[in-house]
């Protein structure tokens, strides 16, 4: 057949008798596609769909909120009901069964009537019917069986609804907006459900119809996929969810538009301020080219921008302190321009005016006509909130007219949204509002138990509010609730692994009561195994297990061990698993031994995890790949069978990961063989016969292994840290050793350009969305995790990473402080502030570890990029706001072990993505424009920024300036980087289709060579390519350059 022509993949495929293919869900939010098998063309989509049942002409799609019945032949909705069971759907006879969180529901297939609800433990992910039973499996590892008995549990009225309710749920009808008799009204939309056309499985493009009565005026507003109408008091509104807008026209010239005068107005609720927000516009704002007009907002102020033919050749923004808004509040915003003055109105009152622009409006050659977002050729910033009504006139309305329009419907909207409502989409947002001294930090010390810690400036009582949900059993426990303290602890339990709870903290600042925003406590990141039943083991087995585990030197809080021999029915393996919170793979070649051990472990409830037993006859049966086990222990008490002893010693030792140990009794292979393998005898083990000597083996590091301690390998930024992969040069010489958690949920999105994973000491560290996770690099075991709501940094190519590691510690910059974490166990050891008397003004910017030093920088608070939800936060733009470079005001060094300061440098604005360490020196670019330094923020760009650059070198140990030379590279509107290798500094800038590459001598900064090279393409990050420098070559997609000369060696 070949690939289907449309659709987003998925995890199921369903075939019908009519040669149709249903498949999905195509993305995280759900999406089911229906295609024809004969042509492979899409014929319908069920947006937000997570499961579907097809029975003859009726399709029953299920999403996160609704269950519906669609007549596929007629293309109409038969019924739709609220369901809230999104995981699985089956049809048995005349009943539909849906699996949800902690419940299963049954519905009548002909009417949608709810028949039956049954609680279960966990998410009901699997449903099946067999032999008169309904079978339900959950992600708690529980299987339920139900049998029909008696009458349906629940009798409710038929819940059939019309097409609007099917798409948007039940809504209270909104007042009819009617048509306005004004020949100057060019466009008018009321975002009500009854104004939406195009609903139904075969009419996927939704439009809001115009209220303008024709005559060449008025255009429908096409909505983006998954748009939703919601209730807003007695009104209805378009939900602006960070993904929804309406492009009325891709080119404004195809519609009527204002020329000499304009009024644009909207009833709108903005839930989140962003630097550039749009409500209605026809504009281009690309660097110095600014044309058209915009009704929108910048940060927390509404504004109106226009460009006219006789004014300054730019967009003039009209706004004031009077145009500020509180997130979640409804407002009527209006902008007018009468040919000589632009005015801004908020809630019927004029709040700002500007006479700067005069004459007819000046439009760009091309621009979109867009509702609900800020968009031009190279930027697209979606709004978050709601939009009820939008109007566009080609005349300037009077102040009285605008006041009357406000009075007409101001009482129809609800009051400001609650913090809970605004926080309900917090997973889409950046930093949570908080003025705690430090924290919160969340971890899971044991299964189903979350610990929340935070710190306050003064000793005070612990106060925290937990927002639960209908199926939660979680309770708050405050160990020190009655004692004022700086350090606060709250325990939440039981929190099941699929639960997401919200909490906020109440505290005192300078005698005033404060509340933080709502934080998340996400049970998905409880990586503990389920709690084991109490042990019933002989004391000798427990003592021996603890002693053997101590001898292996294993320190991590979890791990994967290999135990050879189960002659004691697996008691030693069980005792080791319990003693170290470990997963154990035990092997034996005797079928009877294996069977007895499995039975006993099943009886005590720990078989599978924490202990599994493999029956092996040869080395091929061991199961564990080479270099994966955290340790190997051969049972020193039980007699090993001949097949086990026949496996070569080298095979057993090869299963141990680098740096880990193997313990074997001398009787198994004998002294000569063990000495030949590099093993050494150790002291006798307690409870063993004195003659039973134990031998230890320490697995060597693989040849050419190197850690990856900083964003680009090491602090030299070459994207190469010395790793040689043991000489591997081809893909087919590599194989998969492990694959598993944490899975995609721990991340924000694939395109936010966030800090890279790091690796050192046999551990792999991953920074996700507000969290750190540490894995065993050799077997994938999750060793520990920390939830850090302040650990947010995106758009790293225009900034720098916020973390680094060494063999002992993890260093993480969160807001204004550095966290020092034990890399082995994940324990927070220390919190250090930015080195400055005004600590509250600064965030910790750059971070690197160099010898016995920690290098950091101070950046103005709030300068880092922390937003991530929406296409604009893929940070793939060529220039503009998202391409600005984050700069620090000062650089400093502290001692690694104590945090005591050593030196400080503050001569200009230090460009974070250029800070580079090599050969005991620090190199970076600074901008020394004084006007820039007086600006409140530190995301910088523009001609003055590039005109005042200097390249500086410092001694890393003392901070002494070694040299300081002017730098005049090609402007890096898209990106600028610095790296050091083989005595060379390599500076790379990117703009307008080309890279500028410059090589300088590390000893004095003098130029060696320079070149200009074309981009491969201008999207998907290829214009942001950062050079990798290996073996005297520079790899800069699509080029390979000679480091010494800059000559092109290859191009692909």
N, C-alpha and C positions, 0 to 999 in steps of 0.2 A: 504493500500500500504506500509506504513512504510516510513522512511526517505530516501531522495535521497542519492545516494552513494557519490556524489561530488557536489561542489558548495558552494557559500558563502551566502545563504539566500537572502534577498532583500526585496523590498517593493511592487513587483507585481509578479503575476503568470499568464502565458498565456498558454492555452491548444490548440492543433491543432487537426485536424481531423485524423491525422496519429498517434495519441497516443503519442504525444511529449509534453514535458513540457519545457517552457522557463521561467526563473525566474532571478531576479536581481533588482537593481545593488547590487553586493555582497560586495562592500566596497566603501570607500569615492571616490576612483578614477574611479569607474564604473567597472562592470564585470557581464556579462549575461551568464548564463549557459543553454545549451540545453541538456535535458535528455530524455530517453525513459521511458514512463509510465509503460511499461510492465516489464522491468528489473530494472528500477530506475538507470541505468548506464548513465554516461555522454557521449554524443556523440560529443559535440562541445562546444567551449567557444567563446564569443565575448568580448575580453579584452578591457577594458575602456568603454564598452557599458553602456549607461544609460537608453535607451529605445529601443524597437524593435517592428516592425510590421511584421507579417507573413501572406502572401497572397499566398495560394497554394504552389508552389515550390520556391517562392522568399521570402527571409527574408531581411528586411530593418533595419539594426542596426544603432543606433545613438550614438555618443559619444560627448565629449566636443568640438571636432573640425570637425568631418567628419560625413557625411551621406552616406551610401553605399547600394548597392543592391547585395545580394549573391544568386547565384543559388544553392539551397541546394542539389539538385539531382546531379549536376555536380561537386559540391564543388569548384566553381570558382566565381570570382568577376565579375559582369556585369558592374558596374560603381561605382565611388566614387567621391564625391564633397566636397569641403570645405563648412561648414555649420555654425558652431559656435552657434547653438541653442540647448543646451543639455537637456532641461528640460522635454519636452513632444513630442510625435510623434503620429500622427494618419494618416490613409489613407482614403480618401473620393473619390470614383470613381478612376480616374487615377491620382489623386494628393496626394502627401504627404505634410502634414502640420507639421512644427516643431516650438516649442515654445522656445524662448531664452530670453536674458536680453533686455528688452525694445523693442522687436520686435517679429513678427511672420513671417515665410517664407513658401512659397509653392513651391514644386518641382514636375516636371513631373516624375511619377513613372517609366516610361519605359526608360527614358534617363538620369534622374538626372538634367534636365534643370531647372534653376531657373525661376519661373513664376511670383512670387508675393512677395513683402515685405511690411509689414505694421508696423509702430511704435505703441507701446502700452506703458502704464505706469507701470513699474515694471517687474518682472520675470513672463513670461507666463507659469504657472505651470499646467493649465488645458485646454485641447482642446476637443471639442465635435462638432458633426454635427447633426443638426435636423431641419426639416421643411425648407430645403433650405438655412439654415444659418450656418455659422461657428461661434461657441461660444468660446470665449477666456476669461479665468479668470486669474488674476494676484495676486501676493502677496501684492499688494497695496489695495486689497479689491474691485477691479474694474472688472466689467463684460462687455465684448465687444461682439457685434454681427455684422457679416459681411455677405453680400449677393453677389453672383456673378453678375458682370455687365461688359459688354464689353469684350475687348481682354485682354489677360494676360498683366500685367504691364511691365514685363521685358522680352526681347527677347535676349537670349545669345546662343552661340554655344554649341553644345553637349560637356559635360565635362566628357567624359569617359576616364579612365586611366587604365593602366596595373596593374599587381599585386604588383609591387614595389611601385607605386604611391598610390595604395590603402592602403598599410601599412604605408608608410612614407610621403605621400604627394609628390608634384611635386619637383623633384630634377634635377639640372643641371648635366648631365652625367660627371663622374669623369674620368680622364685619366686612361687608362688600365695599371695596375701595371705590368702586364706580369709575367713570371716565371723567376726566377734567376737560372742560371746554376752553381750551387755550391754544391758539394756533402756534404759539411759541414753544409749546411743550413737545420736545423731540422724542423723548423716551420716558417711559414710566412703567415700572414693574412693582407688583406686590407679590412677595414670596409666600403665597398661600398654596395649599395643596390643590385646591380646585383650579388654580392657574397653571398647573403643571400638565403638560401633554407628553405623549410618548411612552406612557407606562406599559408594562406587560413584557413577557419573556422575549418577544420579537421586536420590541420597540425600545431599544436600550438607551437611546440618546434622549434625555429628558430636556424639555424646554419650559421656561416660564414665559407665558404669552404676554405680549405687550398690552397695556391699557390705553394706548394712543389709538384713536379711531381711524387711522389710515391717512390717505392723502399724501403718501410718500414718506410719512413720518412713522416712527415706531418700528422696533425690531424685537423679535423674540430673543430671549437670553438662554443660550444652550448651557446646560450645567455639566460639570465633570461627572465621570462615573462614580456611583455610590453616593451621590448627593442626597440629602435628607432634609425634609421639612419637619420642624418641631414646634411644640407649643411655646408661646411667649406671652403669658398672661391671657388676655382675651384675644390676642393676636396670634399669628403664626409667623415663622421665620425660617430662612435658610440657615442650616447649621454650617458655620465656617469652622471646619475641623482641622485646618492645616493642610488639607488636600483638595478642598473644593473651591472652585470659582466659576465664573461664567464669561467665556470669551464671546462677546456679542459679534465681533468681526475681527478676523486676523489682520485686516487692513482697514483703518478708520475711514479711508476715502470711499469705501463702498456704502457708507450710510450718511444720512444728513448729520451735520455737526455744527456747533456754534462757530460763528466767525468774528463778529464785532463785540458781542456781549455773551455772557454765560451765567447760568445758575446751575449748580450741581448740588444735590442734597440727598441725604440718606438717614433713615432710622436704623441705627446700628448699635450693637453691643460688642465691644472689643474685650476679650478675656486675657490677652497677653500682649504686652508692648514689645515691639521689635524696632530696630533702627529705621527701617523703611517699610511702612505699611500702606497698602492701597485699598480704597473703597470703590472708586470709579475713576477711570483715567483714559486719556489718549496721549501718550507721551513717550519720549526717549530721553534717558539721562545716562549718557555714556561718557564719563570723564568730563571734558569741557563742552561737550555737545548736549545741550539741554533745550528741548522744545516741547510744546504742547501744554497740557494742564493735568493736574492730579488733585483729587479729593482723597485725603488719606490721613496718616498719622506718622509721627516720628517719635520713637520711644513712647512716652506717656502723654503726648500732646497731639490733639487733632490739628490738621493744617490744610491749607489750600494753596496750590502752587500754579502759577501761570507764567507764560512767556509771550510777550506781545512785540509787534514789529518796531515800536518806537521806544522800548525800554532796554534795560540791560539784556544782553544776548545770553540769557540763562533763565532757569526757572526761579522765580522769586517766591519763597515760601512765606505765607501769611499765617502766623501763629503767635501765641503769647502764653504767659502763665495762666491766663484765664481759660485757655483751651485744654488744660490738663483733664484727664479722665481717670476714674477709678476702675480698674479691671472688673468686668462683670456687670457694669451699669449701662442702662439704655440711654441713648442720646439721639437728638436730631442734630446732625451736623450739616451745615450748608456753606458753600463758597459762592460768592458773586463777583463779577467783574463787568463794569459798565463802559469800558474803553479808556477809563482814566484812573480807576481805583479798584483794588481788589479787597474784598472784605470776607471775614470768617465769622460765622454765627454758630453758637452752641446753645441748644435748647431755647431758641427764639431770641437770644440776645447777641448783639454784636460784641465780639471779644478781641478782634484784631483787625487792622486795616493797613494797607500799603499803597502809596501813590507811585511806586517805582516803575510799574509797567504802564504803557500807554499805546493806544492804537489797536488795530485788529490783532486777533490771536495769531501766533506764529506756530505752525505745525511742522513736525519733521517730515521727511520724504515718506516714511513708512512707520507705522506704530499700531499695536493692537488696541482695540476698544474692549476694555476688560472691567469686570465687576468682581469685587471680593478679593483682589490680590494686587500686588505691585509688580508690574511686568513691563519689560522692554526687551531689546534684543539680547541682552546678556545677563539679565537678572529676573528672578521670579520668586517673590516672597509672598506666601499665602498668609491670609489673616486667620486668626482664631477667635471665634465668638459667634454672633448671629447677625443676620441681615433681614430686615422686615420690608423695607420699601426704598426704592431709588428713583430719583427724577433727574432729568436733564432738560434745561430750557436754553433757548438762544436769546434770552433777554435777562437782565439783572432784576430779580424780584426785589421789591421794597422790603424795608425792615418790618413794616406792618404785615405784609403778606407772610413773611417767614414766621412772625410771632403767631399769626392765626393758624398756620399749619402745625406749629408745635402744640398750641392749645387744643387743637382738634382731636388729637389722639394720645396726648402725653399720659393720660390716666389709664391707658389700656395695657401698659407694660408692667411687669413685676419689678420689685425692688432689686437692689444689687444682689448678685449671686453670692451664695455662701462660699466660704473657703473650701468646704467639702466638695461642692459642685465644681469649683475651679480646679481643685486638686484631682478631680476624677480622671483627668487626662494627664496626670503628672508624668507618666512614662513618656509623653511626647515632649517634655519640656526640659529646660536646662536646670540651673541651680535652684534648689528649694529655698524659699525665704527663711533665713535663720540668723539670729545674732547671738547664738551661743558662743561661749568662749572657745570651746572645742567640741567636736562631735556633731551628731551622734555617730557611733561605730556599732555595727551589728555583727554578731557571729552566732554560731550554733554549737555550743559546747557538747551537746548530746542530741540524740534523735528527738525531733518534735519539740525542741526547746530553744528559743531565741533569747540571746542576751543583748540588751541595748545599753550602751554606755555614753555618757556625755559629761561635760565639765562646765561649771559656772564660775563667774568672776569672784563671787563671794560664797561663803557657806550658806546653804539654804535647803529647804525641804525638797524632796524629790516629788515632782508633779508631772504626770504624763497622762494623756488621754488616748485610748485605743478605740478606733472605729472598726467594729467587727462587721459581720454579715450574717445572713439568716442561718447559714449552715455551720458557722464557726463555733467551736467549743473553747476557743482560746481565752485564757484569763491572764490578767496582769498580776504579777507578784513583785512587791517592792521590799527587798531585804532590809533596807535601812530607811524606811519611809518616815520614821519619827525623829531621825537625827539629821540636823543641818550638816551639809557636807559640800565640798567642791566637786567631788567625783560621784556621779550618780549611776545607779544600776537598776534596770528593770528587766524582769524575766517574763517572757510571753510563752505560755504553754497550755495545752498542746497546740502547736501550729503544724498542721499537716503539710506534706511537701507540695501540694498543689495550691495551697492557700496564699493569698496576697492580702495582708492587712495593712491598714494605714494608722499612723500615730502622729501626734504632735506633742510638743513639750512646752510646759508652762514654766516660766522662770522669772527672776528679778534682774533688772539691769539698772544700776544707779537708783535703786529704790522704786522703780516703776515695773509694773507687771507686764510681761511680754508673752506672746505665743509664737512659736515657729510655724512655718507652713507644714503641710502634711507630708510626712516621709512614708516610704513603703518598707514593710517587712515581708519579704518574699520567701515563702516556704519551699519554693523550687530549689533554693540554694542551700538547703540543709542536705549536705552530702554524707551525713552519718548513715551507717547501716542501721536497720531497725534494732532496737534494744533486744539483747539476748535474754533468754530465760536464765534464772540463777543457776550457777554451776553446781554440778554434783560430781566432782572429781576427787580422786585420792589426793591427799596433801602432797604425796611424793611427786605426782605428775605436775602439780602446780609449781612446786619448788624447782623441779628440774627445768620446766619450761621457762621460768623467770631467769634462771641461771644461764641457760643456753642463749636466750634472747639477749641477755646482757653481754655475753661473749661475742655476739655478732656485731655489736656496736650500732645496731639499728636505733635511730633517734626520732625519725619522723612519726607523726601521730597516727598514721595509717600506713599500709603497705601491702605487698604481695610476696609471700614466702613459699618456698618449696621444701616439703618435708618428705623424706624417703623412708618408707616403712610404716605399716599400721598394725603391727603385731599386737598392740595393746588396744585394739578396737578403735583406734583413732584418738585415744585420750591425750597423747602428747600433742598431736596436731591441734586438738580443741583447746588445750591449755595454752599453747603458744598464741593461737588466734585471740583468745580472751585477754591474755596478758598484754598484748601489744596492739589491741584494736585492729587486728590484721585480717586479711583474707589469705587463706592457706590452701594451696594445692598439694595434696598428699598423693603419693604414688606407691603402688605395690604390684607384684606380679602374681600373688597368690589369690585366686578367685574367692576362696572361702574367707580369707582375711578381709578382702575388700567388701564382700557381702555383709559380714558381721559388723564391720566398721560403719558402713552406710546405714544399716538398720539402726544401730545405736544412735548415730548422729541425727537421723530423722526423728527418732523418739525424743531426743532432747531439744529438737527444734532449731538446729543450726546448720543442717546439711544444705549445701548449695552456696550459701553465704552465711556463715563465715568460712566453712570448710567444705571442699569438694575433693573427691577421691577418684583417681584414675587407675584403671587396671591396665598395666603395661606389660608388653612382652619383649620390647626392644626400644632402642633409643628413639625411634620414630614416633613412639606412642607417648612420650613425655608430655607433649602438648605445649609447654611454654617455649617460645622462641629463645634464641640465644640472647644473653645480656639483658634479661628482663627481671629476674627475681631479685628482691631486696636482700635475700639471704638464702642459703641452702643448709639444711640440717638433716643429717642422716641419723636416724634413731639409734642412739648408743646402747639401748637396752635390748631391743628385739633382735632376733636373728634375721638377717636378710636372706632372701631366697637366692638360689643360684642364678636365675635370669637377671635379677637386679645386679648381682655382683659381676655378671658378665658384661654389663654395659661399661665401656671404658671410662676411667676416671676423668679424662679430658672432656667427655660429653657432659658429665654432671657439672664440672666447673665452668663450662661454657655458658650455663644457664644463669650465672650470677652477673649482675650488672656491674659496670666499672666502679671501683671503690668499695663495693660490697664484699661480704665475706661468706665463706663456706666452712662448715664445721663437720668433720667426719671422724669416727672412731678409727684408730690405727689398725684394728683387726680386719677392716673391710678390704683394703688394698695393700697394706704393708708399708713399712717405713721406706723402703727403697723407691717404690712407685710414688709415694707422696713427696719425698724429697725431690725427685726428678720433676715433679709438677710445680715446684716452688712453694710447697706447703711447709709450715713450721709447727712443731709440737707446742701445746699449751698446757697449763697446769691441770691437774686432775679435776674433774667435775664432781661436785657434791652428789652423794647418793649412788655413785657408780663404783664398781670394783676398782681398787687401786691399780690393777693391771690394765684397765681400759683407758689408754692414753688417747686424748683428742688432738686433732690436727686442724690448723687454720689455714685458709687460703684467702688472699686479698686479690680481687680481680683487677688487672691493670687498666689504665685509661687507654682507649683506642688511639692508634697512631694519628697524629694530626688533629686531635680534638681541641676545640677552643670554645670558651664561653661567649655569649652574646649579651653584654652587660648594659649597653646603652641603645638608644633608638636605632642607630645605624652601625651596630656592631660594637664599637667602642666610641669614646668621645672624640676620635679623630674624624668621624662622620664619613668614612669611606665605604660603608655598607659591606665591609669585609673585616672580620676579626681574626683571621688566621685559620679557620676551619678548612680542612682538606678532604673531609669525608673518606678518610683512609684510602685516598687515591682513586675513588670512584670518578669516572668521567662520563658515563652513559646512563641513561634512564633505566635500562634493563638490568643494570647492576644494583639497583635499589629495590627493596621490597617493603611492604607495609608490615610493621611490627605490632602496632596497636591502633585502634580507633575507638572513640567513645565520647564521654562527656567532656566539657559541660554542654555542648550543643549550642544552637544559635541564640537561645533566650538570654544568655548572659550578656550579649552584645546590644548595642544601640541599633546599628544598621551597617551594611557593608561599605557605605560610601562616605562616612563622616571623617575619614583621615585622622584616626586617633592613634595614641601611642602603641608601638609595636610590642608583641610578646618578647620576653627576655628569658635568658637561660644561663644558669651558673650552678655549680655544685651538684649536678645531676638532677636539677629541678627546673621545670618550665613554668614561668610566671606569665599569667594572662590578665590584662586589665580590660574589664568589660564596662558596662554601663553602671557607674557608681559602685564598682566592686573589683576586688582582686581575687584571683583563684590560682593556687599553686598545685601543680601536678608533678608526679614522678615522671621525669623525662623519658625513662626507659620502659615503663609499663603503663603509663596513663592514669595511674591511681590518683584521684584527687586527694591531696594531703591536707589542705586547709583552704578556707575562704573567709574573706572579710567583706562586709558591706560598708562602703565608705561613700555616703551621699555627697560629700564635697569633692570627691575625686572625679572631676569632669574636665577634660581638655580635648578639643577637637580642632580640625584645621591645622594640624601640626606642621605641614609644609610652610605655613606662614607664621609659625611660632616655634616652639621647641617642645620636646617631650617633658613629661612631669615625673619621670621615674627612672631609676637605675638600680642595679643590683651588684653584689659581689658574692663570694662563696658563703658568707655568713648572713648578710642583711639585705633587706629590701628598703629602699629609700623612696618615699612618695611625697610629692608636693601637693598639698590640698589647701586651696585658698591661701591663707597667710602663714602656713606652717609646714614643717617637714615632719613626716612620720617615719620613725625608724622601727622596722618590724623584723623580728627573728625569722629569717628565711626558712628555717627548718620546721618550726612549729606554728608560725603565724601569729605569735604573741606580739602585741604592741609594747615596745620597750621604752620609747621616748617620743616626745613631741617638742620640736624646736621652732621658735619663731624666726621670721625674717630679721636679719641683724640691722635694726634701725630703731631710733628712739620713738618714732611715730609708727609703731607696728600696725596700727589699725588702718593706715593708709595704703598698705602694700599687700600684694599677693606674692607668693614665691613663684618666680618665673622659671629661669633656667636651673637645671640640676645635673651635676655630674660627680662621679667619684674618681679621684686621682691620687694614687698612693695613699698617704694617711690623711688626705684632705677631702672635704665635701665642698664643692663649688656651687654657689647659688647666685640668684639675682633678684632684685626687687622691681616689680612691675606694678603700675598703678592698679588699684583694686578694680576688678571687673573688666580688665582688658582682655583676658583669655576668651577664646571662643568656647561657649558651653552649650549652645543650642544644637539640636541634631535632628529634629523631626521635620520632614518636608524636603522637597527637591532642592530648595535653595541652600539647605545645609548639607548637601553633598560636597560643597566647597570645591566645585570644579570650574568656577568662573575664571574668565581670562583677566579681568580687572574689576574695579569697583570695590564695594565695601567688604565683600568676603575675601578679596585678594590683598587687603591691606596687611602690613607686616606688624607683628606685635614687638614692641621695643621695651627694654628695661631701662630704668634710670640709674641703676648702679649694679655692680658686680662685686661679690665678696667671697672670701674663703674662710672655712672653719676647720677645726680639727675633727676628724671623723669620730674619734672615740668620745670626745667631751662636748663638742659643739661650740667650743670657745672660738671667738673671732681671731683672725690672723691679719687680714688686710681688706681694703675696700677701694674700688675704683669707680669714679663717677665724673667722667669728662665727656659728656654727650649722651645721646640716646643710643643704647646698644641694641643692634638688630638681632633678635633672638635666634632666627634660623641660621645665623652665621657663626655663632659661638662654637669654637673648635679647640680641642686640647690634643697636643702631640709633643713628644720629646720634652716634657716638663714645662711647656709653654702654653699660653692661652692666646688665641687669635680671634678677632672679631671686627666687624664693621660698626662704626658709630656715625650717626647723623648729628651735626653740630649747629643746626639751624635753631636760633634762640626762640623764634616765634613758635616753632613746633613744640618746644619744651614747655611753653606756657599753656598749651592746649590741655583740656581736662583728661582726655583719653590717650591711650598709647597704641592704637591701631592706626598706622601712619602710611602715607604714600603722597604722591604729588611732586611737582617739579622742585620745590624747595627742599624736599626730603632727599632727592637724588643729587642735588647740586652741592651738598655739604658733607659728603662722605669721606671718612678716613678709615684706613686699615691699621689696626693697632695690635701689638704683641706685648704680652706681659709674662714675667716669670711667675709660674703657677705657685711656687712655694712662698714667694715674698710679695708678690703684687707689683714688683718694680717694672716700670715701663721700659721695654727693650727697644722699641722703635714705633713710630707713628707717621704714616705717610698718606698724602691725599689719594683718593680713589675715585675714578671717573668711569665706572663700567656702564654698559648699556643699561638703561632703566629696567628694573625687574618688576614690571607691573604685575606679571603673573606669579613670579617666584624669584627668590635669590637664596643661594646656598654657598657654604664654604666647607672645604674638606682639606685634610693634610695627609700627604704620603710621600715617602722617599725624599724628604727635604723640600718638597714642593707644597705650596698652597694652591688649591684649585677653586676659583670663584666662578660660579655659574649664575647667570641671570636669564630670565625668560620673558619675552613679550612679543606680540604682533607676529607670530609665526616663526620665531627664531630663538635659539639659545646664544647667549654670549658667554664664551668660556675664556678664562684668564688664568695663566699660571704665573706664580710669583715665587721668589726665593724665600724660604722660611727664615733665613738669617737676617734679611734686611727689608723684605717686602718689595724688592725690585722686580720689574716685569721680566719674564722669560719668553713667553709667547702669548698670543691671543687669537681667537677665531670666532666666527659667526656661522652657525649651522642651523638648517631648517628643522622645524618640528616634524614629527611623523604625522600627527593629526592634532586638532585643538580641543579634544574632549577625552573623557574617561581617563583623565590624569596624565595623558602623555605629554601635555604641555607643562606638566609639573615634574617631569622626570628629574630625578636626582642622580648624579653620577655615582657609579660604583667604581672603585679604583683597586685593581688587583694586578700584581705582577707587572708593573710598569705600563699598564693599559687603563684607559678611561672608557667605561661603558656608559654611554649616554644615548638612550634609544632615539633613533635607530642606528647610532654610530658606534664604532670603536676607534678611539684616538690614542696616539702615542703620548704617554705622559711627558716624556722629555722634550718632544718637538711640537706637539699638537697636530701632527699629520694624521690624516684619515687612514686607518688600517683596513677597515671594512665598513660596509653599510648594508643593512638588510631590512 
